[in-house]
């Protein structure tokens, strides 16, 4: 059975020990999990930025002001135009290049612009042409707004160290990260103090956690793929539910058929996709109920794509965006899928990915061998395929109580020490870090009862866009997308 080794709580313990915070505070636990699951370069930028949290407050206030102004510009437009504008501004450089064409442009010029390799976007030539010819004034105002925000941002960071400036310039292109840090500024401040005191120690703990989570996620996804391969009914219903979700996301039957048929003839289909986020200054579309900074395609949210030969290849658990849609009503139409959802959560009750967060929020539980959702009996039995009495694949984390900052919780501060850069999760061995890095031994006691699951409503998921998926490249730039075959109908203007 996989166990949460004591060393992984060291970094969290440091934050707990800083102010005597509650050991059961799930918000802080989710915060730490979210921060460490980004790649090494991003973790380094996060730690550097945390040493100057006043910058975070200033740019957060600037973002709120700019976002309000942006929404004021687009609020009188119809929804299709608003959606098109969000697509336009999320592709770096495309707004400026489009305005250079002017309102008197023609369709051929627009198509030629979108054909350039530096502009990978879901925006169609028809949408862009209509914006330029009908909404040019609004686009000009948006351009002015973005330029003003950039200038104010540069003024905020101009007197900071080169390291801090570099960190914030990197993170401004990763708004999902800044959203986490700004929404929990006190925790970010505490992390910055700890990192300033002992950069190597805190970096080692973050690296250890990253290694651990990567291994746990790979184990969880591997079991998911195995169950899918062995259950044709589950596979069929998962595919049907994904198709229903895709249609609600705006994809056509033709898009879905193209995705499958194109992959079936390919031997090297992949799921590495670079999707530029919505700009930090304008925010994500206001109609989304939860943070949604990157407009990923339907297959990302469903957790699979069609690999070589047309088979379903799982690369991650379904996202919160997908499963929150699923549990609004779709779950009753796909009993095999719903049954497996409950079983998987029973096996991995402590995973905090979007899938499990949605299971907990919708209070999916087993009562009298029947699945209940939101306190209501679905009429879906647990069936005979899965052993719901089988023990979980995880042990409940036992977070140590906060202790006084005296003693040896931290090594002595290294005066004049250069900042320590995190390593790749594959570059170090977690066991080695455990043996060398812990100054404060963490003791945890098993409660001996893993059958009881906490189905209380957790705090807002920090990983709405599932940044922890190692198969996906969350590029801060507008690099060309490498997507699984198919699904390009909307890009071509159909």
C-alpha positions in Angstrom: 0.0 0.0 0.0 1.3 3.4 -0.9 1.9 5.6 2.1 2.4 9.3 2.6 6.0 9.3 4.0 6.7 11.7 6.8 9.3 13.7 4.9 6.7 15.1 2.5 5.1 17.2 5.2 8.3 19.0 6.1 7.7 22.0 3.9 4.1 22.3 5.1 5.3 21.9 8.7 7.6 24.9 8.2 4.6 27.1 7.4 2.6 25.6 10.2 5.3 26.3 12.7 5.7 29.9 11.6 2.5 31.1 13.2 1.1 28.1 15.0 -1.6 27.5 12.4 -4.2 24.8 12.6 -3.0 21.4 11.5 -6.4 20.7 10.0 -6.6 23.8 7.8 -7.2 22.3 4.3 -6.8 25.7 2.6 -3.2 25.8 3.6 -2.7 22.2 2.7 -4.1 22.8 -0.8 -2.0 25.9 -1.2 1.2 24.0 -0.5 0.2 21.1 -2.8 -0.6 23.6 -5.6 2.7 25.5 -5.3 5.0 22.5 -5.4 3.3 20.8 -8.3 4.5 23.3 -10.8 7.7 22.7 -12.7 11.1 23.5 -11.2 11.6 26.9 -12.9 8.1 28.0 -11.9 8.7 26.9 -8.3 11.9 29.0 -8.3 10.0 32.1 -9.6 7.3 31.5 -7.0 9.8 31.4 -4.1 11.7 34.5 -5.4 8.4 36.4 -5.8 7.3 35.4 -2.3 10.2 37.4 -0.8 8.5 40.6 -2.0 4.8 40.0 -1.3 4.0 43.8 -1.4 4.6 43.6 -5.1 1.9 40.9 -5.3 -0.6 43.2 -3.5 0.2 46.0 -5.9 -0.2 44.1 -9.1 -3.3 42.3 -7.7 -4.9 45.7 -7.2 -3.8 46.8 -10.7 -5.3 43.6 -12.1 -8.7 44.2 -10.5 -8.8 47.7 -11.8 -7.8 46.7 -15.4 -10.2 43.7 -15.4 -13.1 46.0 -14.3 -12.2 48.4 -17.1 -12.0 45.6 -19.6 -15.4 44.2 -18.7 -16.8 47.7 -18.9 -15.6 47.8 -22.5 -17.1 44.5 -23.6 -20.3 44.4 -21.4 -22.5 46.0 -24.1 -21.4 43.5 -26.8 -23.2 40.3 -27.5 -21.8 37.0 -26.1 -20.2 35.7 -29.4 -18.3 39.0 -29.7 -17.2 38.8 -26.1 -16.0 35.2 -26.5 -14.1 36.2 -29.7 -12.4 39.1 -27.9 -11.2 36.8 -25.1 -9.7 34.4 -27.7 -8.1 37.4 -29.5 -6.4 38.9 -26.4 -5.2 35.4 -25.2 -3.0 35.0 -28.3 0.1 37.2 -27.6 0.7 39.8 -30.3 -2.4 39.1 -32.3 -4.4 42.1 -31.1 -1.6 44.5 -32.2 -1.2 42.8 -35.5 -4.9 42.7 -36.2 -5.3 46.4 -35.5 -2.6 47.2 -38.0 -4.9 45.7 -40.7 -7.5 48.3 -39.8 -11.3 48.2 -40.0 -11.2 48.2 -43.8 -9.4 44.9 -44.1 -10.7 42.0 -46.2 -11.2 38.3 -45.5 -8.0 37.3 -47.3 -5.8 39.5 -45.2 -7.4 38.2 -42.0 -6.9 34.6 -43.1 -3.3 35.3 -44.0 -2.7 36.8 -40.6 -4.1 33.8 -38.7 -2.1 31.5 -40.9 1.2 32.8 -39.4 2.8 30.2 -37.2 3.2 32.6 -34.3 -0.5 33.0 -34.0 -2.0 29.7 -32.7 -5.5 30.4 -31.7 -9.1 29.0 -31.7 -10.2 32.3 -33.1 -11.6 31.9 -36.6 -11.1 34.2 -39.6 -14.8 35.0 -39.6 -14.7 36.0 -35.9 -11.7 38.2 -36.3 -13.0 39.8 -39.5 -16.3 40.7 -37.7 -14.4 42.2 -34.8 -12.2 44.3 -37.0 -15.0 45.7 -39.1 -17.6 46.1 -36.4 -15.8 46.4 -33.1 -12.6 48.3 -34.0 -13.2 51.1 -31.4 -13.6 48.5 -28.6 -10.4 46.8 -29.7 -8.5 50.0 -29.7 -9.6 50.8 -26.2 -8.6 47.3 -25.0 -5.2 47.8 -26.6 -4.7 51.1 -24.7 -5.9 49.4 -21.5 -3.3 46.6 -21.8 -0.5 49.1 -22.6 -1.3 51.2 -19.5 -1.4 48.1 -17.3 2.0 47.0 -18.6 3.5 50.4 -18.0 2.2 50.5 -14.4 3.5 47.0 -13.8 6.9 48.0 -14.9 6.8 51.0 -12.6 5.9 48.7 -9.6 8.8 46.3 -10.1 11.5 48.8 -11.4 13.2 49.3 -8.0 13.3 45.6 -7.1 16.2 43.2 -7.4 16.9 41.6 -10.7 15.9 38.2 -9.3 12.5 39.5 -8.1 11.9 41.4 -11.4 12.7 38.3 -13.4 10.4 36.2 -11.2 7.4 38.6 -11.6 7.9 39.0 -15.3 7.8 35.2 -15.6 4.7 34.9 -13.4 2.8 37.7 -15.1 2.6 35.3 -18.1 1.3 32.6 -15.8 -1.9 34.2 -14.3 -3.1 30.9 -12.8 0.0 31.0 -10.6 -0.4 34.6 -9.6 -4.1 33.9 -8.8 -3.0 31.3 -6.3 -0.4 33.5 -4.7 -2.6 36.7 -4.6 -5.6 34.8 -3.2 -3.5 33.6 -0.3 -1.1 36.5 0.2 -0.5 35.8 3.9 0.7 32.3 3.2 2.8 33.6 0.4 4.3 36.1 2.8 5.1 33.3 5.3 6.7 31.2 2.6 8.9 34.2 1.5 10.2 34.7 5.1 11.1 31.1 5.4 12.7 31.0 2.0 14.7 34.2 2.8 16.0 32.6 6.0 17.1 29.3 4.4 16.7 29.0 0.6 18.4 25.7 0.2 16.4 24.0 3.0 13.0 25.2 1.7 14.0 24.4 -1.9 14.9 20.9 -0.9 11.5 20.4 0.8 9.7 21.7 -2.3 11.7 19.4 -4.5 10.9 16.4 -2.3 7.2 17.2 -2.4 7.2 17.6 -6.2 8.9 14.2 -6.6 6.4 12.5 -4.3 3.3 14.0 -5.9 4.5 13.1 -9.4 4.9 9.4 -8.3 1.5 9.4 -6.6 -0.2 10.9 -9.7 1.5 8.4 -12.0 0.3 5.5 -9.8 -3.3 6.8 -9.7 -3.5 7.4 -13.5 -2.0 4.0 -14.2 -4.7 2.3 -12.2 -7.3 4.4 -14.0 -6.0 3.3 -17.4 -5.9 -0.4 -16.3 -9.6 -0.3 -15.2 -10.6 1.4 -18.4 -8.8 -1.2 -20.5 -10.5 -4.0 -18.7 -14.1 -2.6 -18.8 -15.6 -2.0 -22.2 -18.8 -0.7 -20.8 -16.9 2.0 -18.8 -14.9 2.9 -21.8 -18.0 3.3 -24.0 -19.8 5.4 -21.4 -16.8 7.5 -20.8 -16.5 8.2 -24.5 -20.2 9.1 -24.8 -20.1 11.4 -21.8 -17.0 13.1 -23.2 -18.8 13.6 -26.6 -21.8 15.2 -24.8 -19.5 17.5 -22.8 -17.6 18.5 -26.0 -20.8 19.5 -27.8 -21.7 21.7 -24.9 -18.2 23.2 -25.2 -19.0 24.2 -28.8 -17.4 21.3 -30.7 -19.3 19.6 -33.6 -19.9 16.0 -34.4 -17.5 16.5 -37.3 -14.8 17.7 -34.9 -15.2 14.6 -32.7 -15.2 12.2 -35.6 -12.1 13.9 -37.1 -10.2 13.6 -33.8 -10.8 9.9 -33.6 -10.3 9.0 -37.3 -7.1 11.1 -37.6 -5.6 9.5 -34.5 -6.5 6.0 -35.7 -4.2 6.4 -38.6 -1.4 7.9 -36.6 1.3 6.0 -34.6 2.6 8.9 -32.6 -0.5 10.8 -31.4 0.4 12.9 -28.4 -1.2 15.0 -25.7 1.5 17.7 -25.3 -0.4 21.0 -25.9 0.7 24.6 -25.4 -2.2 26.8 -24.6 -1.7 30.5 -23.9 -3.6 31.8 -20.9 -6.0 34.7 -20.8 -3.9 37.8 -20.0 -3.6 38.5 -16.3 -4.9 42.1 -16.8 -8.2 41.1 -18.4 -8.9 38.0 -16.4 -10.7 34.8 -17.4 -14.2 35.0 -18.9 -16.5 36.4 -16.2 -19.2 33.8 -16.8 -17.1 31.0 -15.5 -17.9 30.2 -11.8 -14.4 29.2 -10.9 -10.9 30.2 -12.0 -10.4 29.1 -15.6 -7.3 30.8 -16.9 -6.4 28.5 -19.9 -8.9 27.6 -22.6 -8.1 24.0 -22.9 -9.9 21.7 -25.4 -12.5 19.1 -24.5 -10.2 16.2 -24.4 -7.9 17.8 -21.9 -10.8 18.1 -19.4 -12.0 14.5 -20.1 -8.5 13.1 -19.3 -7.9 11.1 -22.5 -7.1 11.4 -26.1 -7.2 9.0 -29.0 -3.8 7.4 -29.5 -2.4 5.4 -32.3 -5.0 3.0 -33.7 -7.8 5.0 -32.2 -7.5 3.6 -28.7 -8.3 5.8 -25.7 -5.1 6.9 -23.9 -5.5 8.2 -20.4 -3.0 11.0 -19.4 -4.7 12.3 -16.3 -7.9 12.3 -14.2 -10.8 14.3 -15.5 -10.7 18.0 -14.4 -13.0 19.8 -12.1 -14.4 21.7 -15.0 -15.5 18.4 -16.6 -16.7 16.6 -13.5 -18.6 19.6 -12.2 -20.5 19.5 -15.5 -20.9 15.7 -15.2 -22.5 15.9 -11.7 -25.0 18.5 -12.7 -27.1 15.9 -14.5 -25.0 13.6 -16.8 -24.1 11.1 -14.1 -27.6 9.5 -14.3 -27.2 8.7 -17.9 -23.8 6.9 -17.5 -24.2 4.5 -14.6 -21.0 2.5 -15.3 -18.9 5.7 -15.4 -20.6 7.0 -12.2 -20.0 3.6 -10.5 -16.3 3.8 -11.3 -16.0 7.4 -10.2 -17.2 6.4 -6.7 -14.9 3.4 -6.7 -11.9 5.4 -7.7 -12.5 7.9 -5.1 -12.8 5.1 -2.6 -9.4 4.0 -3.6 -7.8 7.5 -3.7 -9.8 9.4 -1.1 -7.0 11.9 -0.4 -6.0 13.0 -3.9 -6.8 16.6 -4.4 -7.0 16.7 -8.2 -10.0 18.3 -9.8 -11.7 15.0 -10.2 -11.7 14.1 -6.5 -12.5 17.7 -5.5 -15.7 17.4 -7.6 -16.6 14.1 -6.0 -16.3 15.6 -2.6 -18.2 18.8 -3.4 -21.1 16.8 -4.9 -21.1 14.5 -1.8 -20.8 11.3 -3.8 -21.2 8.5 -1.2 -22.2 4.9 -1.0 -25.3 4.0 1.1 -26.8 0.5 1.3 -24.8 -0.5 -1.8 -26.3 2.4 -3.8 -24.6 5.5 -5.0 -25.9 8.8 -3.7 -25.1 12.2 -5.1 -25.8 15.4 -3.2 -27.8 13.4 -0.6 -30.1 11.9 -3.2 -30.3 8.2 -4.2 -29.4 7.8 -7.8 -30.7 4.3 -8.2 -27.3 3.2 -9.4 -26.0 0.2 -7.5 -22.4 -0.4 -6.7 -22.6 -3.6 -8.8 -20.3 -6.6 -8.6 -17.4 -5.5 -10.7 -15.7 -3.4 -8.1 -14.8 -4.3 -4.5 -15.9 -1.2 -2.6 -14.5 -2.8 0.6 -11.1 -3.0 -0.9 -8.7 -0.8 1.1 -7.6 2.6 -0.3 -4.3 3.0 -2.1 -3.5 5.9 0.2 -3.0 6.5 3.8 -4.5 9.6 5.3 -1.9 12.4 5.8 -1.0 12.9 9.4 0.1 16.5 9.6 2.1 17.3 12.7 0.9 19.9 15.2 2.5 23.3 15.0 5.5 23.8 17.3 7.4 26.8 18.5 9.9 28.2 16.1 12.6 27.7 18.6 14.9 24.6 18.5 15.9 23.2 15.1 13.0 23.7 12.9 15.2 25.6 10.5 18.9 25.5 9.9 20.8 28.7 10.6 20.3 31.5 8.1 23.1 31.5 5.5 24.3 35.1 5.2 25.0 36.2 1.7 24.0 32.9 0.2 22.9 32.8 -3.4 19.4 31.9 -4.2 18.9 28.2 -4.6 17.1 27.0 -7.7 14.8 24.0 -7.5 15.8 20.9 -9.4 13.7 18.9 -11.8 11.6 16.3 -10.1 13.6 13.7 -12.1 17.0 15.1 -11.1 17.0 14.1 -7.4 16.0 11.1 -5.5 13.3 11.7 -2.9 14.7 9.2 -0.5 18.1 10.9 -0.6 16.5 14.2 0.2 14.7 12.6 3.1 17.9 11.2 4.6 19.9 14.5 4.3 17.4 17.3 4.5 15.3 16.8 7.6 16.4 18.7 10.7 13.1 18.3 12.5 11.9 14.7 12.6 8.3 14.4 11.9 6.4 11.7 13.8 3.0 10.6 12.7 0.6 8.1 14.2 -1.8 6.0 12.1 -5.4 6.5 13.1 -6.1 2.9 12.0 -9.3 3.9 10.3 -9.1 4.6 6.6 -12.7 3.6 5.8 -14.1 6.9 6.9 -13.9 9.5 4.2 -14.5 13.2 4.7 -17.1 14.3 2.3 -17.4 17.8 3.7 -17.2 20.6 1.1 -13.5 21.5 0.6 -12.2 24.9 -0.2 -12.0 26.3 -3.7 -9.8 24.1 -5.9 -6.5 25.8 -6.7 -5.9 23.5 -9.6 -8.9 24.2 -11.8 -6.7 23.9 -14.8 -4.8 20.9 -13.4 -1.3 22.4 -13.6 0.1 19.3 -12.1 -0.3 17.2 -15.3 3.2 16.4 -16.4 2.1 15.4 -19.8 0.9 18.9 -20.6 3.1 21.9 -21.1 1.6 24.9 -19.5 3.6 27.4 -21.7 3.4 31.0 -20.6 3.9 32.0 -24.2 1.8 31.7 -27.3 4.0 28.9 -28.7 2.4 26.8 -31.5 0.1 24.1 -30.2 0.9 20.5 -30.6 -2.5 18.9 -30.1 -3.8 15.4 -30.6 -5.0 15.0 -34.2 -8.4 16.4 -35.1 -10.6 19.0 -33.4 -9.5 21.8 -35.7 -12.8 22.6 -37.3 -13.4 25.7 -35.2 -9.8 27.0 -36.0 -10.5 26.8 -39.7 -13.8 28.8 -39.3 -16.3 26.0 -39.8 
